[in-house]
Amino acid sequence: MLRRAILLSLVLSCLAPALRLHAADKADVAALMPAAMASLRVAASYARTGNVGLAQIELDDARRAWARLGGRTERAMGPYSDKSLSGLIADGNDRLSQADAALTAGDGARAAADIGALRRSIHALRRDAGVIELSDCVFELAPIMDALRNVATRFASNTAEAGEIVQASAALHAQLQRCNDLAAPDIAGQAEFRRLIDGATASAQEIGRAAREGDAGLVHRYEIELQSFVNLLDFRFG
């Protein structure tokens, strides 16, 4: 009996490192995509604003995370299928190379477009897999803000009705509320997150009021303010 117990103890001691490695691999895999997403969103922001040097640093980090992600496609990838993930990896490699070439040429706008296309592919993959987190919600603010900005521009030139501003701002307000609800407690309580999400939510309400009062100048100011909030939310939490 004692011999059997000793043998079992030896077997378990040999297996323990492998079990720990397997657990670490799975934990590492779970962290790879968010790590790449974080570097991509910051690289896109820097590229969009012409900070090419900083964009290149972030893009290098994203490429390293992407390479690690590509090296783990044979392992368990949570809700993502091998086929969909492999397709994303291949497309991402191309997009990252194109973005790198654009930054080398000093073309931040083109680099931002390539990074943006990859980010859309990542969030589409996550959405199809049923993965919806704060970063996904924040990323989806941009097209809603684009729609509001377009209406606000037309409102300033008297080609849009106040009701269109109200409707577009209500859509943005609803998405901001959704993002607030998706924020984990440690994020939701952060002063920076509260300043951005609460400020954007308040401005989304006020721009509708300004439109109903026919104040095109105030609508324009709120539109600029909201765009800033959305950009900062994406930079930090997208």
N, C-alpha and C positions, 0 to 999 in steps of 0.2 A: 504493500500500500504506500509506504514511504517512498519507495523507488518510483512508483507511478506518479506520485505527487511532484517529485523532483523533476521527472521527465516532462510533465505537463507545464511546470513552471519555466523550464528551459525553452520549450516550444513557444510559449506565450511571449517570453522575453525576446525571442528571435522575430516573432511576428509584429511586435509592438512598433518598431521603427517603420516597417512597411505600412502598417495601418495609419501611423501618424503622417507619413508621406502622402498616402492616398487622400487623407482628409485635408492636408495642406494643399494638394493639387486642386481639389474641388473648391476649396475656399479661394485659392488664387484665381481660378477660372472665373468665379463669380465676381471678382473684383476687376478683372481685366477690361471688360467692356466699359464700365463706368469711368475707369481711369483714362481710357482712350477718349471717351466722350468729353471728359473735363478738359483735356488738352486741346481737343478739336474746337470746342466752343471758344476758348480763350484765344487760340490761334486765329480763328475767324474774326473775332472782334478786333484784334490788333491789325490784321490784314485789311479789314474794312476801313479802319481809321488811319491807315498809312504807316503804322509802326512795323515796318518790314523786319527789322532785326529781332524784335520781341516775338513777332509771328513765327519767324524761323526757329527760335528756341522752343516755342510751344509745339510747333509742327514736328520737330525732332523727337520730342517726348511722345507725341501721338504716334509717330511711326514706330518707335520702340515698343510701345504698348500694343500696337497693331500687329507687329511681328510676333510678339508673345501670344497674342490671341490666335493668330494663324497657326502657331505651333501646337495649339491645344484643341484643334477641331476634332481630334480623334477621341477626346475625353467627353465626359458628360457635360452638356452645355445647358442644363436646365430645360427651359421650355422651347429652345431653338432646335430646329431640325438640322441634321448634318448638311442637307442640300441647300437650304436657305442660308445657313451660316457660311458655307463654302463660297456661295455666290457673292455674298456680301464681302468676304475677305478679298476675293479676286477684284471686285469692283473698287474696294477701298484702296488696294495697292495701286491701282491705276490713278485714282483720284489724288492720292497723297503724292505720287510722283509728279502729276500735273501741277498740283499746288506748289510743290517744292520748286519746280522749274519756273513757275510764275513769280514766286518770291525772289528767286535768284535774278530774274529779269527786272525786279522792282515793280512788278504789276500786282499790287495788293488787291485790287478789285477782282481780278481774274482768279487769284488764289482764294479769296473769300468765296467766290462762286463755286469753285471746285470743292472746297471744304463744306460749304453749305449743302451741296448735292449729296455728299457722303453722309452728313448729319441727317438729312431727310431719309436716306436709305436705312440708317441705323434705327431711327424712330419708327419707320414703317415696319421693320422687322420686329421690333419690340411690340408694337401695337398688334400685329398679326399673331404674335405669340401670347397676347393677353397681358403683357407687362406694361403697366401704366403707373408711373411714379412721378414725383414732382418735376424731375428734369424733362420728362415727356410733355407734361402739361405746360411748363414754361416755354418749351420749344414751340408749342402750338399757338402761343400768343402772337407770334410774328405775323402770320397771314391774317389774323383777325384785326391786328393793328393796321396792317396795310389797307384793309377794306375801310376802316374808319378814316384813315388819312386821305384816301381817295375821295370819300364823301365830303370830308371837311374842306378839301381843296375846291370841290365843286360848289360847296355852300358859300365859300368866300367870293365866288364869281357869280352867285345868284342862279346857279343851275341845279341846285339840290334843295330839297325841302327839309325843314327842321325834323320832320318825322324820320327821315333817313339817318340823320345824325343820332337821334334817340335810339333807333333800332340797332345801328352799328355799335354804339357805346354800350347798349344793354348786352350785346353779345360779348364784348370785351369784359364787361363787369362780371358776367356769369363765368367766364373762363378764369378770371382772377380769383373768384370765390372758390372755384374748383381746385385751383392750385393751392390756395390757402388750406383747404380741407385735406389735400394730399400730403402736405408738409409733415414730416415726422416731428415729434415734440421738441427734439433738440434743435431743429431748424426753425420751427414755428415760433419758438421763444427768442430767437436771435434778434437783437436790436436792428441789425441791417435788414433782415428779411421783413420785419414788421414795418420799418420805414418805407421800404419799396412797395410791398404788397398793399399796405394800408393807404399809402399816398396815391398809388395807381388806382385803387378802388374808388377813392374819393374823387379823383379827377375824372374817372369814367362816368360818375354820376353828374358832376358839375358841367361837363361838356354838353350833355343833353339839355340841361337847364339853360345854358347860354344860347343854345340853338333855338329853343322855344321862345327866348326873349329877343331873337333876331340879332344877337351881338356877334357878328362874324369875326371881329378882332379877338374877342375872348375865346371863341371856338378855336381860332388858330393858336392862341397861346396854350390852351389846354391840350391841343393836339401835339404840340411840340413837347410839352411836359410829359404826356403819356408815352410818346416815343422814347423819351429818355428813360422813363421808368422801365419800359419793356426791354430796352437794350441792356440796362443794368441788371435786371432780373435774369436775362439770358446769360450775361457775362458771369454772374455769380452762381446761378442755380439751374441753368439750362442743360 
